[in-house]
Amino acid sequence: MKRTKLQKLRRRWFEILEPSAGGDRASFVSDVFLVTLIFLNTFAFVLGTVDGVQEQFGFELDLILYFSVFVFSIEYLLRLWVCVEHPLRRDGHPVWSRLQYMVTPMALVDLVAILPFYLGPTSGIDLRILRVFSMLRFLRIARYSSAFQLFGRVIKREGRSLMGVLLILTALLLVAASGMYAIEGRVQPENFGDIPKAMWWAMATLTTIGYGDVVPITPFGKWFAGLIMIFGVGVFALPIGILSNGFAMEVNQRNFVVTWNMISKVDLFARLDAGEITEIMELLKSRHVPKGTTIVRDGEVTDAMYFVVSGEVAVETGGQTLRLGPGEHFGETALLAQDENLLSAKTLTVCDLLELDANDFNYLLSHNPHLEEDFRSIAEERLEKLPAI
């Protein structure tokens, strides 16, 4: 169906407001402008709480805040308008799609970030609370930060495990507070006279902070407190381990996907199944090579073969200069023949290469005889096209 000019305009604004994926200059400029404004807004907000700075630069700080709210308000309305261009909302009713967007986490952060300005002192809410809500504008950086997005994915992935740990911590907190209430309640009624009061001591002890404002004084109370400290060290280490494992899994998964995509561009691996590709992935080394780098010199003993993932490499052999692009490779003939290189290779542009050194190459072939046949077959095909390589 042919799109109207308004729909094309809406689609264009959707592309601009979404984080830049590269190549879209308008989107990149939009990202830089909004991120800069977020940091300026946060900086102005923090300095505005200092009396001396507020008295001297109050007008300038307020100007930054007002301008930020103006821009963020327009941005929020624009995002509300263009959200129907999102692939997951494109087929729904425009009204329903926009309502769904309004309750997404980032849309709620956008709204809460500007809402305190419009509520103002007339709302009856403490101005300090409104200022704290205004500070949520900094959370908007999560839209442009891969680190924030990674953290969000880890929390989502490990949500059930973290919830289980939270239940364990809650149970331990209740046991610690109840035990200290029973042991020290009559001796220190002002500190342990009821379980809610004892919870303050239990939380400070379990987290190993130990403010020292409330301490047990009876021998049994001290013994019980020591036991709680030991449990606290062990239990509070659980969420750290869960999050660390979650981060490691996310990073490994991202690296796996990136490497898989790189390998899939190489023609030589097109015939391999998933298991063989996975095995090769463990042997390949990714190299980011600057322009003008000599990779292979003529007459040297070869120690690796290379696969071009992106960029161009100039290969000189037999008086010819050949340009190899993504999906092409060089150096395998010398490895198969266990002989010196008869070529030299130099990068014409910035290149991403996959390197398979001689030892891993021989290991791969020795453990996969059928793979050796494929390597030799494809190498022969390449030799027919590039006889000097």
RAVEN-V183538 format. One record per pair of residues at least 12 apart in sequence whose C-alpha atoms are under 10 Angstrom apart, sorted by the first residue. I is the first residue (numbers start at 1). J is the second residue. Records with the same first field share a line. If there is no record, write none. Layout:
I = J  J
//
This chain:
7 = 82  85
9 = 82
10 = 78  79  81  82  83  84  85
11 = 82  83  84  85  86
12 = 26  27  82  85
13 = 26  27  78  79  81  82  83  85
14 = 27  78  79  80  81  82  83  84  85  86
15 = 27  82  85  86
16 = 28  29  30  31
17 = 29  30  31  34  75  78  79  82
18 = 30  31  79  86  143  144
19 = 31  32  143  144  145
20 = 32  144
31 = 141  143  144
32 = 144
34 = 68  71  72  75  140  141  144
35 = 138  140  141  142  143  144  145
36 = 141
37 = 64  65  67  68  71  72  137  138
38 = 65  68  72  135  137  138  139  140  141
39 = 137  138  141
40 = 61  64  65  68  138
41 = 61  62  63  64  65  66  67  68  69  134  135  137  138
42 = 64  65  68  134  135  136  137  138
43 = 61  64  65  138
44 = 57  58  60  61  62  63  64  65
45 = 61  62  64  65  131  132  134  135
46 = 61  131  135
47 = 61
48 = 61  62  65
49 = 128  131
65 = 117  134
66 = 117
68 = 114  137
69 = 113  114  115  116  117  118  134  137
70 = 114  117
71 = 114
72 = 110  111  113  114  137
73 = 110  111  113  114  115
75 = 110
76 = 102  107  110  111  114
77 = 111
79 = 98  101  102  107  110
80 = 97  98  99  101  102  107
81 = 94  98
82 = 94  98
83 = 97  98  99  100  101  102
84 = 96  97  98  101
85 = 97
86 = 101
89 = 101
106 = 139  140  141  142  143
107 = 140
109 = 133  134  136  137  138  139  140
110 = 136  137  138  139  140
111 = 136  137
112 = 130  133  134  135  136  137
113 = 130  131  132  133  134  135  136  137  138  139  140
114 = 133  134  135  136  137
115 = 130  133  134
116 = 129  130  131  132  133  134
117 = 130  131  133  134
150 = 246  247  250  251
151 = 243  246  247  250
153 = 246  247  250
154 = 242  243  244  245  246  247  248  249  250
155 = 242  243  246  247
156 = 246
157 = 243  246  247  249  250
158 = 239  242  243  245  246  247
159 = 242  243
161 = 238  239  242  243
162 = 238  239  240  242  243
163 = 239
164 = 239
165 = 235  236  237  238  239  242
166 = 235  236  238  239
168 = 235  236
169 = 203  206  231  232  235  236  238
170 = 203
172 = 202  203  206  228  231  232  235
173 = 198  199  200  201  202  203  205  206  228  232
174 = 195  196  198  199  202  203
175 = 195  199  202  228
176 = 195  198  199  201  202  203  205  206  224  225  227  228  229  232
177 = 192  194  195  196  197  198  199  200  201  202  203  228
178 = 192  194  195  196  198  199  202
179 = 192  195  198  202  221  224  225  228
180 = 192  193  194  195  198  199  201  202  216  220  221  222  224  225
181 = 193  194  195  196  197  198  199  221
182 = 194  195  198  221
183 = 216  217  218  219  220  221  222  224
184 = 198  215  216  217  218  220  221  222
185 = 197  198  216
187 = 216  217  218
188 = 214  215  216  217  218
190 = 214
191 = 213  214  215  216
192 = 214  215  216
198 = 214
200 = 214
201 = 213  214  215  216  225
202 = 214  225  228  229  232
203 = 232
204 = 229  232
205 = 225  226  228  229  230  231  232  233
206 = 225  228  229  230  231  232  233  234  235  236
207 = 229  232  233  235  236  237
208 = 228  229  230  232  233  236
210 = 229
256 = 278  281  282
259 = 278  281  282  284  285  286  354
260 = 274  277  278  280  281
261 = 309
262 = 281  286  307  308  309  310  326  327  352  353  354
263 = 277  278  280  281  284  307  308  309  327  354
264 = 277  309  327
265 = 307  308  309  310  326  327  328
266 = 307  308  309  326  327  328  329  354
267 = 307  326  327  328  329  378
268 = 307  327  328  329  374  375  377  378  379  382
269 = 327  371  374  375  378
270 = 327
271 = 371  374
272 = 371  374
276 = 364  368  371
279 = 364
280 = 356  360  361  364
281 = 354  356
282 = 360
283 = 354  355  356  357  359  360  361  363  364
284 = 306  307  353  354  355  356  357  360  361
285 = 306  353  354  355  356  357
286 = 306  307  309  352  353  354  355  356
287 = 306  308  309  351  352  353  354  355
288 = 309  310  350  351  352  353  354
289 = 311  346  347  349  350  351  352  353
290 = 347  348  349  350  351  352
291 = 311  312  313  346  347  348  349  350  351
292 = 313  314  345  346  347  348  349  350  351
293 = 313  345  346  347  348  349  350  351
294 = 313  314  344  345  346  347  348
295 = 313  315  344  345  346  347
296 = 315  316  330  331  341  342  343  344  345  346
297 = 315  316  340  341  342  343  344  345  346
298 = 316  317  340  341  342  343  344  345
299 = 339  340  341  342  343  344
300 = 339  340  341  342  343  344
301 = 334  335  338  339  340  341  342
302 = 331  332  333  334  335  338  339  340  341  342  357  358
303 = 331  332  334  335  338  340  341  355  356  357  358  359  361
304 = 330  331  332  334  335  355  356  357  358  359  360  361
305 = 329  330  331  332  333  334  335  353  354  355  356  357  358  361
306 = 328  329  330  331  332  353  354  355  356  357
307 = 324  325  326  327  328  329  330  331  332  352  353  354  355  356
308 = 324  325  326  327  328  329  330  351  352  353  354  355
309 = 325  326  327  328  329  351  352  353  354
310 = 324  325  326  327  328  349  350  351  352  353  354
311 = 324  325  326  347  348  349  350  351  352  353
312 = 324  325  326  328  346  347  348  349  350  351  352
313 = 325  326  328  329  330  345  346  347  348  349  350  351  353
314 = 344  345  346  347  348  349
315 = 330  343  344  345  346  347  348  389
316 = 342  343  344  345  346  388  389
317 = 341  342  343  344  345  386  387  388  389
318 = 342  343  387  388  389
319 = 343  388
320 = 343  386  388
321 = 343  344  345
322 = 345  386  389
323 = 345  346  347  348
324 = 345  347  348
325 = 351
326 = 351  352  353
328 = 382
329 = 353  354  355  379  382
330 = 343  344  345  379  382  389
331 = 343  344  345  356  379  389
332 = 356  358  361  375  376  378  379  382  389
333 = 375  376  379  380  382  383  388  389
334 = 358  389
335 = 357  358  359  361  362
336 = 358  361  362  365  372  375  376  379
338 = 358
341 = 389
342 = 388  389
343 = 388  389
344 = 389
//
